[in-house]
Amino acid sequence: MEDSLLDILRIQNVKGVIFSSLDGDILYERFVEQWRFNLNEKKVWWGLFIHSLNGIMRVEMVYDTDRLFIRQAKEGYLFVLASNSAPMAMIRLQCDLFLSKMEKSTKKGLNILFSRTKKV
């Protein structure tokens, strides 16, 4: 499963990938460059943000130079941070592949995967 997330991260101009539970617990995060802050330290706003996503299936937020793609799964939310020049069709495809693999896995297997991953 981590390989599927790394495949997303390897797409040209993708800056980072986060997978969180439905409650906002960060299960996996990896960025190409050093991130400015630790998301777990910002739990107050992060939980509110996750709560506001209730009911979405897929959303894409476009900013001046970057975009944030969010995809809901049964187990949580997949976030992909990329520049505006990133190939969104490839990002969507890789996200769909990751989520389909994840649905086939057992919940216990996912917990083992995400607990062993290390942050860069």
C-alpha positions in Angstrom: 0.0 0.0 0.0 2.8 2.4 0.8 4.1 1.8 -2.7 0.8 3.0 -4.1 1.1 6.2 -2.1 4.7 6.6 -3.2 3.5 6.2 -6.8 1.3 9.3 -6.3 4.2 11.2 -4.8 6.4 10.3 -7.8 4.1 12.0 -10.2 5.6 15.2 -11.7 5.0 18.3 -9.6 3.2 16.5 -6.7 4.4 18.0 -3.4 2.9 15.8 -0.8 0.5 13.0 0.2 -1.5 12.7 3.4 -3.9 9.9 4.4 -6.1 10.6 7.5 -8.8 8.7 9.3 -12.4 10.0 9.3 -11.7 11.4 12.7 -8.7 13.4 11.5 -5.9 11.2 12.8 -3.0 11.3 10.3 -2.2 7.8 9.3 0.4 8.6 6.6 2.1 11.7 5.5 5.0 12.3 3.2 6.2 15.5 1.4 8.9 16.0 -1.2 10.3 18.9 0.7 10.3 19.8 4.4 6.8 20.9 5.5 6.5 24.1 7.5 4.7 22.6 10.5 3.6 19.4 12.0 -0.1 18.6 11.3 -0.5 16.7 14.5 0.4 19.9 16.5 -2.4 21.8 14.7 -5.1 19.3 15.7 -7.7 21.9 16.5 -8.0 23.3 13.0 -7.3 20.0 11.3 -10.2 18.3 13.1 -12.5 21.1 12.1 -11.3 20.9 8.5 -11.9 17.1 8.5 -15.3 17.6 10.0 -16.2 20.1 7.2 -15.4 17.4 4.6 -18.2 15.2 5.8 -20.2 13.9 2.8 -17.7 14.9 0.1 -16.5 12.2 -2.4 -13.9 14.2 -4.3 -12.9 17.9 -4.3 -10.2 19.9 -5.9 -9.1 23.2 -4.5 -7.2 25.4 -6.9 -5.0 28.3 -5.7 -2.6 30.7 -7.4 0.3 28.2 -7.8 -0.9 25.0 -6.1 -3.9 22.7 -5.8 -5.2 20.4 -3.2 -7.0 17.2 -4.3 -9.1 15.4 -1.7 -10.6 12.0 -2.2 -12.8 10.2 0.4 -12.4 6.5 1.2 -14.3 4.3 3.6 -11.4 4.5 6.1 -10.6 8.2 5.7 -9.4 11.0 3.3 -6.6 11.0 0.9 -5.0 14.5 0.3 -2.6 15.3 -2.6 -0.9 18.6 -2.7 0.5 19.5 -6.1 1.4 22.4 -8.3 -1.1 23.7 -10.8 1.1 22.2 -13.6 0.8 18.6 -12.2 -1.1 16.1 -14.5 -4.4 15.8 -12.6 -5.7 12.9 -14.7 -2.6 10.9 -13.6 -3.2 11.9 -10.0 -6.8 10.9 -10.1 -6.0 7.6 -11.6 -3.3 6.8 -9.0 -5.6 7.8 -6.2 -8.3 5.5 -7.6 -5.8 2.7 -7.8 -4.7 3.2 -4.2 -8.3 3.4 -2.9 -9.3 0.2 -4.8 -6.3 -1.7 -3.4 -7.2 -0.3 0.1 -10.8 -1.5 -0.2 -9.6 -5.0 -0.9 -7.3 -5.0 2.1 -8.6 -5.8 5.6 -8.8 -3.1 8.2 -6.2 -4.9 10.4 -3.8 -5.0 7.4 -4.2 -1.2 7.0 -3.4 -0.5 10.6 -0.2 -2.6 10.4 0.8 -0.7 7.2 0.3 2.8 8.5 1.8 2.1 11.9 5.1 1.0 10.4 5.5 3.9 8.0 8.0 6.5 8.9 7.8 10.2 8.2 10.5 11.8 6.1 
